[in-house]
Amino acid sequence: MDGVVEGQTRLFPPSTNLNKPSRSPGERAKGQPFYNPGMALNRDLSVLLVEAFAKAKGREIDVADALAGTGARSVRLAREVRAPILVHANDAQPEAIAAIRRTVAANDAAARVSIHEGDAHLFLASRRFDVVDLDPCGSPMPFLDAAVRATRHGGLLCATATDTGALAGKFPKAGRRRYDAHHGLHAQAWRSEVGLRILGGAIARAAARFDRVATPVLSISHGHWMRVVARVEDGKKDADVALKQLANATVDGEGLGRIALRDQTAAPWAGPLWAGSLHEATLLDAMAAAAEGQTLARSKETLELLALLRQEADAPPFWVVPDLLQKQLGQPPRRDVLIERLQKAGLRATRTHLDPQGVRTDASLAQLKALW
Ligand SMILES: C[S@@+](CC[C@H](N)C(=O)[O-])C[C@H]1O[C@@H](n2cnc3c(N)ncnc32)[C@H](O)[C@@H]1O
């Protein structure tokens, strides 16, 4: 049997983009369904997320893969999640539907996958789901309102974005258009976190329009994609409270990144941003448990990423890069030495998945100086 194996699933990507991670729909050959091998880790995380979520619910859950492409994510979920689920795979492109059918059949997954051909908005308007996944070529924003409405109370909305230039401040006009957000901190080390918080903030605002709350529980920036998973719940009053977690970011006088609950127009700023936690620790613990005994596509990388996310779940926003503070503070200690010193001094300090050199800490410059 031909095709490629990703995780425990046999996929049938078009030969045109089999070996080359694609970044945009433009790289897809005409008339061919879309598959990106560079997204294997993103799909690994989906398997763990859906398994953790289904086990927590203790009943069969339904998942909407609204932009399913070749069905790589849908069929991996159906095949690999060790809990009762039903996946609805939707795509508008006939070639994609043919690929999904083939993948479902080859993996004996017909009992767990329901296939839908049509526009994602109509599909999402047709019913509600426990988990809604948006994996577009580019920005998830055009589908966001439909996805919020389609997510059941207590469900998860997962939004991947590949227009990272718009989110991370490289293309500020696109960021303003698509996300209604300003990003004037693109020259700073933490631009990826600003991008993730813009995406989280946009999801929270979309939910609030429907008197609903969307709380980010997982926020990842990796290579050419960003992804935020948010828990969606009903509740006007809770939506009001959640909106108070939106803020603008500025750079403080010491040059350290801080979230400031004020609008600052003169100095560089970015917002509106989700200013709450990026991840939910209990969800990450459940995902790590789901990884036990699983054969993932990018096992080592996925587990390392999960461990880093867990560390930063309760960490302060943004980070310092010791090397970049050399001018102000002198020869820097090694990253892990600094983290240990800060923790011993009773300050918060962890690594971050967004920068291998970064240290997330709420220490002031004076406190850093004392421990340098
Ligand atoms: C990035 S691909 C999905 C990849 C897939 N989730 C995976 O993991 O391999 C995006 C898909 O969205 C589909 N699409 C774009 N606009 C759509 C719309 N309005 N309704 C339904 N499908 C759409 C495209 O045909 C394409 O297959």
The ligand as an ORCA input file, in Angstrom:
! r2SCAN-3c Opt
* xyz 0 1
  C      -4.580     23.982      5.477
  S      -5.778     23.023      4.652
  C      -6.283     21.901      5.903
  C      -5.223     20.929      6.313
  C      -5.682     19.824      7.227
  N      -6.396     20.318      8.402
  C      -4.487     18.959      7.661
  O      -4.201     18.853      8.881
  O      -3.842     18.382      6.776
  C      -7.146     24.117      4.492
  C      -8.328     23.520      3.748
  O      -9.433     24.437      3.856
  C     -10.259     24.268      2.700
  N     -11.127     25.448      2.608
  C     -10.759     26.743      2.380
  N     -11.841     27.552      2.451
  C     -12.908     26.761      2.750
  C     -14.287     27.014      2.986
  N     -14.798     28.251      2.928
  N     -15.072     25.971      3.297
  C     -14.575     24.712      3.372
  N     -13.281     24.407      3.141
  C     -12.459     25.415      2.834
  C      -9.260     24.091      1.578
  O      -9.872     23.370      0.501
  C      -8.135     23.297      2.275
  O      -8.277     21.921      2.007
*
